[in-house]
Amino acid sequence: MEEKQLTFSQRHAQKFNGALIEMISMALFAYGIVCSEGKDGKIALAFFGSLALCAPISGGHINPAVTLAMWLTRQISTGTCLLYWIAQLIGAFGGGFFCYMVLGQINSPMVTDLNFHWIIADLCGEALGSFSFILMILIQCKFSKQLKGNPKTTFSDKPIASIILITLSLHLSRCYTSHSGGCLNPGMAVALELFQVLKTNEVERLDSMWVFIAGPFAGAIVAVIFFKLIYQPAFNRYYKNA
């Protein structure tokens, strides 16, 4: 059976629906992070719920670094990438604003020691954690079994299994970032950090915000390179020799 071609308006409606659900999911995730009071298990549950909500519609990015990885692997267009980034930032700011105004509290990651070696350590932690997390997404997401001539790399084809695996990956990847709070999400870091500054007037927190932006984006780029040049070719050779 031939796949039904979407019209121009249907394709754009699909993109905006994806962006809308990304915005809502980011807002819910931000609320969950603040309510978790930094407890890893509760953060994982908040992410699981947000991912389960948006995965069928948008692909479940909930993170500008993940969106970058999807763009680098040509799974989304430049326009969709920019649209998702805007939606994610609006969602994160919306969730942060709700927590600030209604709950009267906000929690955000922070580089607690501005000595050079600690800044580098936290930057590497954010990059390594994001690399580990996004690599699992690349291995598990649907496109990895659709590349021409390549066997699938997914551990499971069941959507709920993918959501659980990716959630577990985020939970474990945060172990690399115990010193900085383990954000691994540039949009969430920017939004929550700004509301934290607004609440506490600790403007010096902004000095290290770049760590939570550069680290995850660098981790995403390295994850794509590793997946394309090392992981998938090695998997293909194993598959052919098995």
Salt bridges, closest charged atoms under 4 A:
ASP40 OD1 - ARG174 NH1 2.41
ASP122 OD1 - HIS179 ND1 2.95
ASP157 OD1 - LYS145 NZ 3.18
ASP157 OD2 - LYS152 NZ 2.91
GLU193 OE2 - ARG205 NE 2.70
GLU202 OE1 - ARG205 NH1 3.47
